[in-house]
Amino acid sequence: MEKFRYKKSLGQNFLKDENILKRIKDSVLVKENDLVIEIGPGSGALTKYLKEYKADLKCFEIDERVKPYLDKLKDDKTEIIYQDFLQVNIKDYIDKDYANIYVIANLPYYITTPIIKRIIDSGIKIKQMVLMVQEEVADRFTALPGNKSYGSITVYLNYYFKVQKLFRVSRSFFEPVPNVDSAVISLEALDTPYDIKDPAKFFKLVNDAFRLKRKTLKNNLKDYDFEKVLAVLMEHNLGVNTRAEELSIDIFIEIANRIF
């Protein structure tokens, strides 16, 4: 990769530490009858380890300049798809039934959330995602109520997954070296979905509740029946000056089910 010209516009920071790559691979228990989806394989550093699962592997790469590296990894179990992952219909590339589907990737920082939302919206039943993301984003995804990093995206992800921060990765392990450190996170699909009357209205409620983080729920939820909201808050020893960041997903669900 000495002569490779990295594209900042594609968020290209290639992980070069073999121990970290192996640790990512060992974070997931994949079997031969499973499917692994890798997004943005770059030069194939992680891909080499993912092939060790001996499962079907589909890699989506937008930059065809890496073809000399990735095409060497193709075989009857490994498919390289030179497409923008955000533009494809993922289901078009899943041509058989799999016991489990996993997503494992070192994601470009600037499109981390759109990629995760794309996967969720695809309707594909994902068993687990293990993703390298910017550390600040990892902290936001895994934050607990009351933490300053806790926000609407935290609640959104907790609706679908058990979200965990697995380990931190120093910026020095990448080429070129980014301006921030990274972290590997796990998003494991919940076995039992939450009981919500209207998920679309629930997500709108959460977004509205966090609209202005310094404001109280009473200020952010002016378009809702706040008496019903307050009734739920009081049941949890919370009051009229409560902010969204103080509420767990369970309380948000109680409010949504009460007012819709």
N, C-alpha and C positions, 0 to 999 in steps of 0.2 A: 504493500500500500504506500510505498515511499513516494511515488510520483502521482498518486491520486489527489485530485483537487476537490476538497470537500466543499459542498454547497451549503452556505449558511441559510439560504432560503428554504432548504429542505430539513433544517435542524440536524445536520449530520455530525454526530459526535460518536465515533465508533469505540465501543468498549474493547480494551486490549488486554485486560488481565485474565489469564486462564483460570485462576482460582475463583474469581468472581463468576465467570461464565459457568464453571462447573457447579458452583453453589446455586446459581439460578436453576440449572437443570435438575439438581438434586432436590429442589424445593417442591417438585411436583411428582406425584406417583402416577405415571402414565403407563398404560399397558398396550400391548400390540394391537388390540382391536379398538383403540381409541384414535381420535383425530387431534392433531396439534396444529394450530394456526399461528404463524409468526408474521408480525407486521414490521416492515422495515428491517430486513435482515442485513442490509448493507453488504459488507464483504463476506458474510457468512460465518463470522466468528462464533456466534451463539448457535447458528444452524448446525454446525458440526456436532455439537453436543446434543442437540435435540434429536438428531438422527439416531443417537444411541438408544432411544426408546424403542426403535424398530416399529413405531406406529406410523400411520399415514401422516405426512407433514406437508402443509400447503403454506408457502411463503409469498407474501405480497410485497413487492418492491416497486417503487415509483421511478427509480433512477436506473435506466438501462446501461449506464456506464459501468455498473458493477457486474454485468453479465459474465465477463471473463472469470470472475471469482465464483459467482453463484452457480453458473451452469455446470461447473465441475462437481457440484453436490447433487445434481439431479439423478434420480434413479426411479425404479418402479414404485417406490414409496414416497418419494420426495418430488413435489411439483413446485416450480418457481413461476409465479404469475406476475408479469411486469405490468401492473396496473396500480392506479391510485386507490388505496383501500377505501377512502371516503366516497369513491364514485362507483364502486362495484356493488352488485347484489350478491351478498355472501352466499346465499342459498344456492345460487347458480353453480357454485364450486363444491358443494357438498352432495356427492352423487350416490351416497349409500348411507345406511343406518350405522351409526357408531354407538358403542357403549357409553362413551363420554367424549365431550369436546372441550379442549383446553385452548386458551390463548396465552402465548408466552412471547414477550416482546420487550425490546428496549425502545420505548416510544419517543418520537421527536417531542420536545417539551411543548412546543407551541400548539400542538393539536392533540394533546393527551385526552382532554375531556371530550372533544368531538368524536374521537375514535371509540372511547368507551360508550358514549351514547349511541353511536352507530351500531355497535355490537348489541347493545340492549334492544334497540329499536328493530333490529333484524328479525327478532323473534326466535333466533336459534337458542336452543337450550344449552347454555354454557355451564360446565361443571365448575371451572375455576379459571381465573385469569391471574397470571403472575407477571407483573409489569415493572420495568424500570422507569421511574418518573423523577422529575425534579423533587428534591427533598421537601421544599416548601409545599408543593402540591400533595406529597405523601402525608405531610402533617395535617393538611386541610382535609384530606379524604378520611383520615383515621382519628380525627379530633373527637373528644368527648364533649357533652354539653357543659357549658361554662367556660370552655377554652376559647381564646380569641380567634383561633383558626376554624372553629366550628361554624358551618354555614349551610346554605340550602343544598349545595352539592354533597355535603356530608350526609344529610338526611336522605337525599335522593339515592345515593349509593347504598346506604344502610337498608333501604326498602328492598333491595334485590340481593345484597351480599353481606356476608361476614367479612369485614374489611380489616386487614392487619398489616402493619409495617414489619417486614421480615428483617431487613438489615440496611444499614447505610452504606453508600458507596462514594468514596472520595472522588472529586473532579479529576484528580491526578491519574486515574485509571482510564481516562478517555483520550482519544486523539481525533481532532484537536481538543485541547483542554477547554471545557466550558467555563462560564463565569460562576457556576453554582455547583453544589454537591447534589448527589442523587440518592435515591433509596429504592429498594425493591419492595413492592407491596403485593399482597395476595387478596383477591376478591373471590371468595368461595360462595357459590350460589346457596341461598337458604333452602333447606329442605321443605319448610312450611312457610308459604307466603303469608304476609300480613293480611288480616281481614279488613278490607277497606271497601266501603260502598261504591265510591267513585274515584278511582286512582287519578284521573285527569284533574278533577277538582281538588284532590288532595295535594298534588304537586303545585297547582296554582296557589293554593293556600300557603304552602311552605315558601314559595318564591315571594309572595306578597309579604309574608311575615318577616323576611330578611331584607326587604327592599331597601330600607335605611337602617343599617345595623345599630346605629346609636339611638334610634327611636324605640319606644316601647311598642308592644303588640297593639295597644289601644290606638296609637298613632298610625301604625302600618296597616291595620285591619279595619279602617274606617268604613269600608264598603261591606263589611260582614255584620252579622248580628252579634255584637260584642258581649251582650248579656249572656249568651250561650257559651261564648269563649271563656268569659270570666268564671262561669259556673264550673267549668272543667278545671281551670287554673286553681280555684279555691279548693277543689277536692284534692289537689296535690300541694296544698299549703303555699300556693303562689298567689300573687295579687295583681292589682291593676297596673303596677309599674314593671311588670315582667317583660323581659326582652326575649326575642326568638332564640338567641343562643343559649338560653337557660332550659329549653325544652328538649326532652328526648323524643325520639321518633314515636314512641308509644303514646306520649301526650299529644303530639301532633295528630296522630291517628284518632285518638279519642275526640279531639276537637272537630276534625273533619267529619267523623261519623255522627256527631251530635248536630252539626249545623247544616249538613246536606241531606 
